[in-house]
Amino acid sequence: MDIAISPLARPFPEMPAINGVTLRASRARYKDWERADLTYVELAEGTTVAGVFTQSLCASSEVETGREQVKRGRARALVVNAGNANAFTGYRGREAVDAIRNQAADHIGCDADDVFVSSTGVIGVPLPQDKARDGIAAAFASDAVGWEDAAKAIWTTDTFAKGAHTSAMIGDTRVELCGIIKGSGMIAPDMATMLGYVFTDAAIDARFLQQLLDTINRRTFSCITVDGDTSTSDTVLVFATGKAGHSPITSFDDPGADAFAAALEDVCRQLAHLVVRDGEGASKFVAISVSGAASDDSARKVGLAIANSPLVKTAIAGEDANWGRVVMAIGKAGEPADRDKLSIGFGGHWAARNGQPLPDFNEEPLAAHLKGEEISIEVDLGIGSGRSTVWTCDLTHGYIAINADYRS
């Protein structure tokens, strides 16, 4: 099935090479398509790594293995398979992961625990080991590729390549951060739902890098949702090669730590937004800002209840400022709320304040706002100082069309 590029797509940015990172891609032919579907990334010796993974209780072998690997804090390679999730495949799934890790480790001359593997695609079909083996061998022999080609090789139902770049100054040293991500459907924030990889030439202690990612994830990847479904394969990994040449950062007490943390959060937020912009069938990018909550975490949960509501999402698709559906979603969120203190607006225009509609409410500005591609919903719970912003998209007929034909 041919899928049109999302109307919310963004062009792939110019992204510099990262010292210590070599990207390659090949055709393992996991599905009947004429495109690269295996990505191989070789990392310099001494690279540190941090990761966050799906909280699904039906996680893939790749995720289960990766959770243990990040505890070691080091990495030498990454292999990403597209078209087959290798989840719910029992012992055969684990055998496929081990075979890939061993093949790459033998090629590099490293420990298999330093080779990370991700897979994405159809659930319940064992990853064909012969195709994986041949695809990896082809990647070893291929020329290096750029970021955009690597980003295209990891996608499944995505409609555009997703990448982000920023930089930071650590003392007198400029460090680069580049990230690629895939994700379009099965997007709900139980960690996050996609495969995302960030690479930097900064020298960052693995434990501190994990601390940063854990915190940043909750404000970025775990604040997005497309359809409320959490994948079995969600993975975000950050690799730091240390090739920039500055003194390693081990805590916030070190010079440049704040700048690096801000840069990492910037890249992660950019990548998270790109996933929402490619939401299956999406025509509108929606930011939901919740303030006045009992806590930041409570605000986030309220925001996600709104973002995951099919009734809210279809109203947005229909360009209907139906704030009653927002009230419904807040009420079902299970978080502290007071009906008589609640305020709701669209695009900076309040529809209701302090628990009731505005007496001079004019729907025209709201209707005009909802005709655009960038939509904002504002909620003030009026009971505390907690706040959060979450991002989603509308729900259209396109979502049904894509997912009805997904396995074909």
C-alpha positions as CSV (number, residue, x, y, z in Angstrom):
1,M,0.0,0.0,0.0
2,D,1.4,3.4,-1.0
3,I,1.2,5.9,1.8
4,A,1.4,9.6,1.2
5,I,3.9,11.7,3.1
6,S,2.4,13.2,6.2
7,P,1.3,16.8,5.7
8,L,3.0,17.5,9.0
9,A,6.4,16.2,7.7
10,R,9.6,18.2,8.2
11,P,12.6,18.1,5.8
12,F,15.6,16.1,7.0
13,P,18.1,18.5,8.5
14,E,21.8,19.0,7.7
15,M,23.6,16.8,10.2
16,P,27.4,16.5,10.7
17,A,29.3,13.3,11.0
18,I,30.0,12.3,14.6
19,N,33.6,11.2,15.3
20,G,33.6,7.6,16.3
21,V,30.3,6.7,14.6
22,T,30.2,4.8,11.2
23,L,26.7,4.2,9.6
24,R,26.0,1.4,7.1
25,A,22.8,0.0,5.7
26,S,21.8,-3.0,3.6
27,R,18.9,-5.1,2.4
28,A,18.1,-8.1,4.5
29,R,14.7,-8.3,2.7
30,Y,12.7,-8.9,5.9
31,K,9.6,-7.9,3.8
32,D,8.8,-7.8,0.1
33,W,10.3,-4.3,-0.5
34,E,13.1,-2.8,-2.4
35,R,14.8,-0.7,0.3
36,A,17.4,-1.0,3.0
37,D,16.0,-2.5,6.1
38,L,19.0,-3.3,8.2
39,T,21.2,-0.6,9.8
40,Y,24.6,-1.3,11.2
41,V,26.4,1.3,13.3
42,E,30.0,0.8,14.4
43,L,31.1,2.8,17.5
44,A,34.6,3.7,18.6
45,E,36.2,1.9,21.5
46,G,35.4,3.6,24.7
47,T,31.8,4.6,23.7
48,T,29.5,4.9,26.7
49,V,25.7,4.2,26.4
50,A,22.5,4.8,28.2
51,G,19.0,3.5,27.3
52,V,15.3,3.5,28.2
53,F,13.0,0.7,27.1
54,T,9.3,-0.2,26.8
55,Q,7.5,-1.2,30.0
56,S,5.4,-3.7,28.1
57,L,5.2,-7.0,29.8
58,C,5.4,-8.7,26.3
59,A,8.7,-7.1,25.4
60,S,10.9,-8.5,22.7
61,S,14.1,-10.4,23.3
62,E,16.0,-7.3,22.0
63,V,14.5,-5.2,24.8
64,E,15.2,-7.8,27.5
65,T,18.8,-8.1,26.4
66,G,19.3,-4.4,26.0
67,R,18.0,-3.7,29.5
68,E,20.9,-5.8,30.9
69,Q,23.5,-4.5,28.4
70,V,23.0,-0.8,29.4
71,K,23.9,-1.7,33.0
72,R,27.5,-2.2,31.7
73,G,27.5,1.2,30.2
74,R,29.6,0.5,27.1
75,A,28.9,-0.1,23.4
76,R,30.7,-0.9,20.2
77,A,27.9,-1.5,17.7
78,L,24.2,-1.3,17.0
79,V,22.1,-3.4,14.6
80,V,18.5,-2.3,13.7
81,N,16.1,-4.6,11.8
82,A,13.0,-3.1,10.1
83,G,10.0,-5.1,9.1
84,N,10.0,-7.8,11.8
85,A,9.7,-7.0,15.5
86,N,10.9,-10.4,16.6
87,A,8.5,-10.1,19.6
88,F,6.4,-12.9,20.9
89,T,8.7,-15.4,19.2
90,G,9.9,-17.4,22.2
91,Y,13.4,-19.0,22.3
92,R,13.8,-18.5,18.5
93,G,13.6,-14.7,19.1
94,R,16.4,-14.9,21.6
95,E,18.5,-17.1,19.4
96,A,18.2,-14.6,16.6
97,V,19.4,-11.8,18.8
98,D,22.3,-13.8,20.1
99,A,23.3,-14.7,16.6
100,I,23.3,-11.1,15.5
101,R,25.3,-10.0,18.5
102,N,27.9,-12.7,18.0
103,Q,28.3,-12.0,14.3
104,A,28.9,-8.3,14.9
105,A,31.2,-9.0,17.8
106,D,33.3,-11.4,15.8
107,H,33.6,-8.8,13.1
108,I,34.7,-6.0,15.4
109,G,36.6,-8.1,17.9
110,C,34.6,-7.1,21.0
111,D,32.3,-8.7,23.6
112,A,28.9,-9.6,22.3
113,D,27.4,-7.7,25.3
114,D,28.7,-4.5,23.6
115,V,26.5,-5.1,20.5
116,F,22.9,-3.7,20.8
117,V,20.1,-5.0,18.7
118,S,16.7,-3.5,17.9
119,S,13.9,-4.8,15.7
120,T,10.6,-3.3,14.6
121,G,7.7,-4.4,12.5
122,V,5.2,-7.3,12.6
123,I,4.8,-9.0,16.0
124,G,4.7,-12.8,16.3
125,V,6.9,-13.8,13.4
126,P,10.5,-15.1,14.3
127,L,13.3,-13.0,12.8
128,P,14.7,-15.1,9.9
129,Q,18.2,-15.8,10.9
130,D,19.5,-16.4,7.4
131,K,18.2,-13.0,6.2
132,A,19.7,-11.3,9.2
133,R,23.1,-13.0,8.7
134,D,23.2,-12.1,5.0
135,G,22.1,-8.6,5.7
136,I,24.7,-8.0,8.3
137,A,27.4,-9.4,6.1
138,A,26.3,-7.1,3.3
139,A,26.4,-4.2,5.7
140,F,30.0,-5.0,6.7
141,A,31.0,-4.9,3.1
142,S,29.0,-1.7,2.1
143,D,30.1,1.9,2.0
144,A,29.3,4.2,4.9
145,V,26.0,6.1,4.5
146,G,24.7,9.4,5.8
147,W,22.2,10.1,8.6
148,E,19.2,10.3,6.2
149,D,19.8,6.9,4.7
150,A,20.2,5.4,8.1
151,A,17.0,7.0,9.2
152,K,15.1,5.6,6.2
153,A,16.5,2.1,6.8
154,I,14.9,1.9,10.3
155,W,11.4,2.9,9.5
156,T,8.3,0.7,8.9
157,T,5.0,2.7,8.3
158,D,6.9,6.0,8.6
159,T,6.3,8.4,5.7
160,F,9.4,10.6,6.1
161,A,12.9,10.3,7.5
162,K,13.3,11.8,11.0
163,G,16.5,13.4,12.3
164,A,17.6,16.1,14.7
165,H,20.9,17.9,15.4
166,T,22.2,20.3,17.9
167,S,25.5,21.2,19.5
168,A,26.9,22.4,22.9
169,M,30.0,24.0,24.3
170,I,31.9,22.1,26.9
171,G,34.6,24.6,27.9
172,D,36.2,25.6,24.7
173,T,35.2,22.4,23.0
174,R,32.1,22.2,20.7
175,V,30.4,18.8,20.9
176,E,27.8,17.6,18.4
177,L,24.6,15.6,19.0
178,C,22.8,13.8,16.2
179,G,19.7,11.7,16.4
180,I,17.5,9.5,14.2
181,I,14.1,8.0,15.1
182,K,11.3,5.9,13.7
183,G,7.8,5.8,14.8
184,S,4.3,6.4,13.3
185,G,1.8,4.1,14.9
186,M,1.6,2.0,18.1
187,I,2.7,5.2,19.9
188,A,1.9,5.7,23.6
189,P,4.2,6.8,26.4
190,D,4.9,3.9,28.6
191,M,8.5,5.1,28.4
192,A,7.9,6.0,24.7
193,T,6.9,4.1,21.6
194,M,9.5,4.0,18.8
195,L,13.1,3.3,18.1
196,G,15.3,6.3,18.7
197,Y,19.1,6.7,18.7
198,V,21.2,9.7,19.7
199,F,24.9,9.9,19.0
200,T,27.4,12.4,20.4
201,D,31.2,12.9,20.4
202,A,31.0,14.2,23.9
203,A,32.8,12.3,26.7
204,I,30.0,11.4,29.3
205,D,30.2,8.9,32.1
206,A,27.7,6.1,31.5
207,R,26.0,6.5,34.9
208,F,25.6,10.2,34.5
209,L,24.3,9.7,30.9
210,Q,21.7,7.3,32.2
211,Q,20.7,9.8,34.8
212,L,20.2,12.5,32.2
213,L,18.3,10.2,29.8
214,D,15.9,9.0,32.6
215,T,15.0,12.5,33.4
216,I,14.8,13.9,29.9
217,N,12.8,10.9,28.6
218,R,9.9,11.7,31.0
219,R,9.7,15.2,29.6
220,T,10.0,14.3,25.9
221,F,9.4,10.8,24.6
222,S,7.1,9.9,27.5
223,C,5.0,12.9,26.7
224,I,3.9,11.8,23.2
225,T,1.0,9.6,22.0
226,V,-0.6,8.8,18.7
227,D,-3.0,6.0,19.5
228,G,-2.6,4.9,23.1
229,D,-0.9,1.7,22.2
230,T,2.5,0.7,23.6
231,S,4.9,-1.2,21.5
232,T,6.7,-4.4,22.6
233,S,10.0,-3.0,21.1
234,D,10.4,0.6,22.3
235,T,14.0,1.6,22.7
236,V,15.9,4.9,23.0
237,L,19.7,4.6,23.2
238,V,22.2,7.4,23.6
239,F,25.8,6.7,22.6
240,A,28.7,9.0,23.6
241,T,32.0,8.2,21.8
242,G,34.2,10.6,23.8
243,K,36.1,11.7,20.7
244,A,35.6,15.4,21.1
245,G,38.6,15.5,23.4
246,H,37.3,17.3,26.5
247,S,37.6,16.0,30.1
248,P,34.8,13.5,30.8
249,I,31.7,14.7,32.4
250,T,30.6,12.6,35.4
251,S,28.1,14.9,37.2
252,F,26.4,18.3,37.1
253,D,29.4,19.6,39.1
254,D,31.6,19.3,36.0
255,P,31.9,22.3,33.6
256,G,29.6,21.9,30.6
257,A,27.3,19.4,32.2
258,D,24.3,21.8,32.1
259,A,25.0,22.7,28.5
260,F,25.2,19.1,27.4
261,A,22.0,18.2,29.3
262,A,20.1,21.1,27.6
263,A,21.4,20.0,24.2
264,L,20.4,16.3,24.8
265,E,16.9,17.4,25.9
266,D,16.6,19.6,22.8
267,V,17.5,16.7,20.5
268,C,15.1,14.3,22.3
269,R,12.2,16.8,22.1
270,Q,12.8,17.4,18.4
271,L,12.8,13.7,17.8
272,A,9.7,13.1,19.9
273,H,7.8,15.8,18.0
274,L,8.8,14.3,14.6
275,V,7.2,11.0,15.6
276,V,3.9,12.7,16.4
277,R,4.1,14.6,13.1
278,D,4.2,11.3,11.3
279,G,1.3,9.8,13.3
280,E,-0.5,7.4,11.1
281,G,-3.2,9.3,9.2
282,A,-2.4,12.5,11.1
283,S,-3.3,15.9,9.7
284,K,-2.9,18.1,12.8
285,F,-0.1,18.4,15.4
286,V,-1.6,19.0,18.8
287,A,0.1,20.4,21.9
288,I,-1.8,20.0,25.2
289,S,-0.6,22.3,28.0
290,V,-1.9,21.5,31.5
291,S,-1.3,23.9,34.4
292,G,-2.6,24.3,37.9
293,A,-2.3,20.6,38.7
294,A,-1.5,18.9,42.0
295,S,1.9,18.0,40.6
296,D,3.9,17.9,37.4
297,D,3.3,14.2,37.1
298,S,-0.4,14.7,37.7
299,A,-0.5,17.4,35.0
300,R,1.2,14.9,32.6
301,K,-1.4,12.2,33.3
302,V,-4.2,14.6,32.7
303,G,-2.7,15.7,29.5
304,L,-2.3,12.2,28.3
305,A,-5.9,11.4,29.2
306,I,-6.9,14.2,26.9
307,A,-4.4,13.3,24.2
308,N,-5.5,9.6,24.1
309,S,-9.2,10.3,24.0
310,P,-10.6,9.2,20.6
311,L,-13.4,11.6,21.1
312,V,-11.1,14.6,21.6
313,K,-8.8,13.4,18.7
314,T,-11.8,13.0,16.2
315,A,-13.1,16.4,17.3
316,I,-9.8,18.0,16.4
317,A,-9.8,16.1,13.0
318,G,-13.3,17.6,12.4
319,E,-12.1,21.0,13.5
320,D,-14.7,21.1,16.2
321,A,-13.9,23.1,19.4
322,N,-15.8,20.6,21.5
323,W,-14.4,21.5,24.9
324,G,-17.0,19.2,26.6
325,R,-14.9,16.3,25.4
326,V,-11.8,17.8,27.1
327,V,-13.9,18.0,30.3
328,M,-14.8,14.3,29.9
329,A,-11.1,13.3,29.5
330,I,-10.0,15.3,32.5
331,G,-12.7,13.7,34.6
332,K,-11.7,10.2,33.7
333,A,-8.0,10.7,34.2
334,G,-8.0,9.6,37.9
335,E,-6.1,12.7,39.0
336,P,-7.1,15.5,41.4
337,A,-9.4,18.0,39.7
338,D,-12.2,20.4,40.7
339,R,-14.9,20.9,38.2
340,D,-15.7,24.4,39.5
341,K,-12.0,25.6,39.1
342,L,-11.4,24.2,35.7
343,S,-10.6,26.4,32.6
344,I,-10.2,25.2,29.0
345,G,-9.0,27.0,25.9
346,F,-7.9,26.4,22.3
347,G,-5.2,28.4,20.6
348,G,-5.0,30.9,23.5
349,H,-8.7,31.6,23.5
350,W,-10.6,30.6,26.6
351,A,-13.9,28.7,26.1
352,A,-14.6,28.1,29.8
353,R,-13.2,29.6,33.0
354,N,-13.7,28.5,36.6
355,G,-16.0,25.6,35.8
356,Q,-18.4,27.2,33.3
357,P,-18.6,28.6,29.8
358,L,-17.7,32.3,29.3
359,P,-20.9,34.3,29.2
360,D,-19.6,36.2,26.1
361,F,-18.0,33.1,24.5
362,N,-17.3,33.6,20.8
363,E,-16.5,30.4,19.0
364,E,-15.1,32.0,15.8
365,P,-11.5,32.5,16.9
366,L,-11.4,28.9,18.2
367,A,-12.9,27.6,14.9
368,A,-10.3,29.5,12.9
369,H,-7.5,28.1,15.1
370,L,-8.7,24.5,14.6
371,K,-8.5,24.9,10.8
372,G,-4.7,25.1,11.0
373,E,-2.1,22.3,11.3
374,E,-0.7,23.4,14.6
375,I,-3.3,23.1,17.4
376,S,-3.0,24.0,21.0
377,I,-5.3,23.0,23.9
378,E,-4.8,24.8,27.2
379,V,-6.1,23.4,30.5
380,D,-5.9,25.1,33.9
381,L,-7.0,22.9,36.7
382,G,-6.8,25.7,39.2
383,I,-5.7,23.6,42.2
384,G,-1.9,23.7,42.4
385,S,1.4,24.6,40.6
386,G,2.0,21.4,38.6
387,R,2.4,21.7,34.8
388,S,3.2,19.6,31.8
389,T,2.9,19.6,28.0
390,V,2.1,16.5,26.0
391,W,1.9,16.2,22.2
392,T,-0.4,14.2,20.0
393,C,-2.1,14.2,16.7
394,D,-5.7,14.0,15.4
395,L,-7.4,10.7,14.5
396,T,-8.6,10.3,10.9
397,H,-9.8,7.6,8.5
398,G,-6.1,7.3,7.4
399,Y,-5.2,5.6,10.6
400,I,-7.8,2.8,9.9
401,A,-6.6,2.4,6.4
402,I,-2.9,2.0,7.4
403,N,-3.5,-0.5,10.1
404,A,-6.1,-2.6,8.4
405,D,-3.5,-3.4,5.8
406,Y,-0.4,-3.5,8.0
407,R,0.6,-7.2,7.6
408,S,0.1,-7.3,3.9
